Amino acid sequence: MKYLEFTFHTTPCTEIVNDVLSAVLGEAGFESFVEQTDGIAAYIQKDLYNETVLKEALADFPLPDTQVEYAYQEAEDKDWNEEWEKNFFQPIIIGDRCVIHSTFHRDIPQAEYDIVINPQMAFGTGHHETTSLIIGELLDNDLQGKSLLDMGCGTSILAILARMRGAAPCTAVDIDEWCVRNSLENIELNGVDRISVFQGDASLLKDQGPFDVIIANINRNILLNDMKRYVSCMHPGSELYMSGFYVDDIPVIQAEAEHNGLRFVHHKEKNRWAAVKFVL
């Protein structure tokens, strides 16, 4: 699957501006972001890129007195280990309970759950806030013996952690064939079983489940569009955890969830990113 690599130059170039830009781009279909000295680099599947959508999103940029310029090229299909290392991809550390790192990292802190990933071309773990929020939910809840679905699995680190926490069987789904290949490699690296990986979108969920737990760390628009499909493969008492959007997006997410019969439990936030929990 081909990706486009965008370089966005922001003025002023601040952490807040770049965080908001990442959120805006996420809603426009972009999947991964790398901080740069004068802005961010962002990646989107070539087939999903819509120039009109991007221009409209930037025209409605929520921060005043901000300029955003961009250029793009087709991204190479290449081994992303080196790219992540060059861009200082750091281990994701959640207290003393979980650490997620790549094979090139050294001096990794000890944790209850140690997950190894080789990112390659699989985007989706760039938002450490949303990843860590869902990780926190998986760590705080009893998963023993529960069936679990990881939608938009990316590198499958969430499914892998859930399996380590006793969830079984686990199902991981991503639209990107690179993510599927990378997930299979990461599952093997971590020596876990009972995780099935499939390529596709939420239409694959027809006749699947029911699942006890569903996690979806994607973006607001996809979640809103696909939520009814998640609910269709839940049973009374099933839990749905969603992230990939800002705190300001919670009302529209909650409205759609309640429209589909879900009950809001709580939300958690980190650096303005949010994760929400619903039950059926």
Phi and psi in degrees as a GROMACS rama.xvg file:
@    title "Ramachandran Plot"
@    xaxis  label "Phi"
@    yaxis  label "Psi"
@TYPE xy
-87.8428  143.341  LYS-2
-120.065  152.79  TYR-3
-103.587  137.56  LEU-4
-106.904  115.786  GLU-5
-103.664  143.688  PHE-6
-115.952  116.902  THR-7
-106.553  124.372  PHE-8
-102.176  123.535  HIS-9
-111.886  141.217  THR-10
-135.395  115.076  THR-11
-73.242  156.116  PRO-12
-98.1319  95.9685  CYS-13
-126.847  166.04  THR-14
-62.3778  -40.2788  GLU-15
-65.1628  -46.3027  ILE-16
-58.3368  -45.8997  VAL-17
-69.6094  -33.095  ASN-18
-65.5252  -44.9054  ASP-19
-65.4619  -40.2648  VAL-20
-60.962  -41.7742  LEU-21
-60.0769  -41.3815  SER-22
-65.12  -44.4071  ALA-23
-61.5998  -43.693  VAL-24
-68.0223  -35.284  LEU-25
-59.6456  -39.9436  GLY-26
-70.0855  -19.9947  GLU-27
-92.794  5.41622  ALA-28
105.578  -2.24945  GLY-29
-74.0368  148.749  PHE-30
-115.134  -24.8817  GLU-31
-150.673  150.231  SER-32
-137.911  141.437  PHE-33
-128.242  124.271  VAL-34
-66.6638  141.072  GLU-35
-130.554  171.478  GLN-36
-65.4416  -29.2403  THR-37
-121.967  21.2412  ASP-38
157.163  -138.426  GLY-39
-141.407  155.142  ILE-40
-99.7053  143.23  ALA-41
-140.357  151.637  ALA-42
-127.68  141.166  TYR-43
-143.184  145.498  ILE-44
-61.4445  134.536  GLN-45
-57.033  -40.3203  LYS-46
-71.2211  -17.0718  ASP-47
-98.1033  -8.45226  LEU-48
-72.0421  130.625  TYR-49
-130.546  111.077  ASN-50
-61.3949  -37.6533  GLU-51
-63.8659  -43.1625  THR-52
-61.1996  -42.8524  VAL-53
-64.5907  -46.8745  LEU-54
-63.6882  -39.0061  LYS-55
-66.228  -38.4775  GLU-56
-64.1076  -41.7768  ALA-57
-72.616  -32.9874  LEU-58
-65.3376  -29.1942  ALA-59
-99.0745  23.257  ASP-60
-55.5362  128.005  PHE-61
-74.3909  -13.4866  PRO-62
-97.6045  126.913  LEU-63
-72.7688  161.002  PRO-64
55.8547  39.5141  ASP-65
-124.078  132.097  THR-66
-110.259  136.69  GLN-67
-130.181  119.824  VAL-68
-117.922  152.597  GLU-69
-148.876  158.355  TYR-70
-141.785  159.848  ALA-71
-148.98  162.049  TYR-72
-150.011  165.557  GLN-73
-74.1875  129.51  GLU-74
-76.155  143.888  ALA-75
-72.142  148.358  GLU-76
-82.2535  109.862  ASP-77
-150.6  171.752  LYS-78
-74.7804  115.583  ASP-79
-85.1334  -3.24712  TRP-80
-55.3251  -49.6158  ASN-81
-63.4401  -39.5889  GLU-82
-64.7355  -43.4327  GLU-83
-66.2157  -39.0735  TRP-84
-64.0841  -42.6114  GLU-85
-64.2299  -30.7626  LYS-86
-93.5896  17.4643  ASN-87
60.387  39.6426  PHE-88
-61.6147  120.183  PHE-89
-101.917  154.405  GLN-90
-57.5889  145.499  PRO-91
-91.6134  119.051  ILE-92
-119.229  121.813  ILE-93
-111.734  91.3238  ILE-94
56.0641  -137.952  GLY-95
-105.992  16.486  ASP-96
-99.3009  -33.1125  ARG-97
-148.375  135.292  CYS-98
-132.646  134.106  VAL-99
-121.075  123.46  ILE-100
-147.288  168.455  HIS-101
-101.17  171.728  SER-102
-68.2057  -18.9739  THR-103
-86.2213  -6.39008  PHE-104
-79.371  147.456  HIS-105
-125.382  163.069  ARG-106
54.873  50.003  ASP-107
-76.5642  132.814  ILE-108
-65.3159  150.712  PRO-109
-74.652  140.733  GLN-110
-150.022  162.184  ALA-111
-60.8875  -39.8942  GLU-112
-121.82  121.789  TYR-113
-115.671  114.857  ASP-114
-116.388  129.914  ILE-115
-107.008  131.431  VAL-116
-130.412  149.381  ILE-117
-116.631  106.472  ASN-118
-65.3642  -37.8313  PRO-119
48.1072  -128.71  GLN-120
-96.5812  6.11765  MET-121
-84.0549  108.074  ALA-122
-82.5509  166.457  PHE-123
124.504  -11.5328  GLY-124
-103.817  12.1963  THR-125
-70.9442  -28.7431  GLY-126
-85.9106  86.0276  HIS-127
-64.1726  -28.2094  HIS-128
-62.202  -50.5265  GLU-129
-69.6038  -37.9208  THR-130
-61.7051  -47.4615  THR-131
-67.4741  -32.1591  SER-132
-63.1394  -45.6084  LEU-133
-69.2065  -38.373  ILE-134
-56.929  -44.2594  ILE-135
-58.499  -40.4925  GLY-136
-65.3384  -41.984  GLU-137
-64.9136  -34.7764  LEU-138
-73.4573  -29.756  LEU-139
-88.1369  -8.95434  ASP-140
-120.446  150.526  ASN-141
-75.574  117.44  ASP-142
-111.05  -1.73925  LEU-143
-56.6652  120.959  GLN-144
74.5309  8.13152  GLY-145
-94.9004  138.579  LYS-146
-75.9379  141.422  SER-147
-138.323  141.535  LEU-148
-118.658  128.508  LEU-149
-111.814  102.251  ASP-150
-89.1273  136.056  MET-151
65.7229  51.3496  GLY-152
-68.4744  -22.3977  CYS-153
59.0674  -114.262  GLY-154
-85.1705  -3.79324  THR-155
68.5835  23.1328  SER-156
-65.1952  -31.7076  ILE-157
-71.2141  -42.5297  LEU-158
-64.1125  -38.0312  ALA-159
-64.7765  -45.2982  ILE-160
-62.2712  -43.8279  LEU-161
-59.2022  -41.2311  ALA-162
-64.7048  -41.7746  ARG-163
-60.9824  -27.9386  MET-164
-87.3657  4.10058  ARG-165
103.417  -1.40527  GLY-166
-67.2109  138.694  ALA-167
-170.303  139.167  ALA-168
-78.3053  160.707  PRO-169
-114.726  141.445  CYS-170
-124.23  130.14  THR-171
-120.368  133.802  ALA-172
-132.026  135.005  VAL-173
-148.589  147.638  ASP-174
-76.5041  -17.5484  ILE-175
-95.9911  123.793  ASP-176
-63.5313  -29.7273  GLU-177
-65.609  -40.1302  TRP-178
-62.4833  -40.2723  CYS-179
-62.8583  -45.8912  VAL-180
-63.2487  -43.9956  ARG-181
-65.1932  -39.2116  ASN-182
-60.3184  -44.7415  SER-183
-61.7655  -39.7761  LEU-184
-64.9581  -43.8999  GLU-185
-67.2329  -36.095  ASN-186
-61.8132  -43.0975  ILE-187
-66.7087  -41.0038  GLU-188
-57.6148  -35.4905  LEU-189
-94.6235  -0.690046  ASN-190
63.8813  33.203  GLY-191
-105.207  156.216  VAL-192
-123.666  -178.83  ASP-193
59.4822  34.5652  ARG-194
-120.392  117.385  ILE-195
-100.653  136.48  SER-196
-118.037  132.154  VAL-197
-130.849  146.383  PHE-198
-96.5944  129.711  GLN-199
154.078  -171.751  GLY-200
-113.542  -164.062  ASP-201
-65.5574  -15.0125  ALA-202
-64.2027  -19.9964  SER-203
-66.5643  -17.7009  LEU-204
-77.2186  -8.72401  LEU-205
-58.0185  127.733  LYS-206
67.7518  14.6681  ASP-207
-97.072  159.896  GLN-208
83.8446  -159.873  GLY-209
-74.3103  151.503  PRO-210
-103.416  145.093  PHE-211
-76.4745  -34.2277  ASP-212
-136.891  133.723  VAL-213
-125.271  131.595  ILE-214
-119.667  137.489  ILE-215
-141.532  102.809  ALA-216
-109.118  86.1873  ASN-217
-127.777  -107.524  ILE-218
-152.255  166.521  ASN-219
-55.7907  -49.126  ARG-220
-64.8998  -41.333  ASN-221
-66.4242  -42.2078  ILE-222
-60.021  -45.0576  LEU-223
-62.4746  -39.0105  LEU-224
-72.1526  -36.1702  ASN-225
-100.475  -5.02618  ASP-226
-57.3351  -38.5922  MET-227
-63.3341  -30.3423  LYS-228
-72.5539  -36.4225  ARG-229
-60.5505  -46.93  TYR-230
-62.1494  -32.5961  VAL-231
-64.9948  -19.6995  SER-232
-117.002  33.5499  CYS-233
-114.634  164.88  MET-234
-126.979  165.638  HIS-235
-53.4044  125.299  PRO-236
99.466  -12.2826  GLY-237
-63.0785  148.85  SER-238
-110.236  140.332  GLU-239
-125.274  121.371  LEU-240
-112.19  127.674  TYR-241
-129.944  142.78  MET-242
-151.147  178.421  SER-243
111.08  16.7853  GLY-244
-145.798  169.853  PHE-245
-87.5365  163.138  TYR-246
-55.6057  -37.5234  VAL-247
-63.2781  -18.7661  ASP-248
-87.5855  -6.91401  ASP-249
-57.7226  -44.5074  ILE-250
-56.2883  -42.0125  PRO-251
-73.0438  -34.7447  VAL-252
-64.2174  -45.4555  ILE-253
-64.3631  -39.3958  GLN-254
-62.3756  -44.0047  ALA-255
-67.0289  -39.4004  GLU-256
-62.8221  -46.6419  ALA-257
-67.2747  -31.9077  GLU-258
-61.9533  -28.4286  HIS-259
-97.8469  15.3688  ASN-260
87.646  10.449  GLY-261
-89.3568  152.832  LEU-262
-111.869  127.672  ARG-263
-69.2263  133.48  PHE-264
-106.245  -56.3669  VAL-265
-167.292  170.962  HIS-266
-132.499  156.223  HIS-267
-129.862  154.052  LYS-268
-141.394  155.685  GLU-269
-153.406  119.071  LYS-270
51.462  42.5381  ASN-271
77.5624  -9.81511  ARG-272
-80.2393  153.146  TRP-273
-129.958  153.908  ALA-274
-132.304  140.776  ALA-275
-125.883  150.54  VAL-276
-120.428  130.71  LYS-277
-127.677  156.086  PHE-278
-128.71  152.86  VAL-279
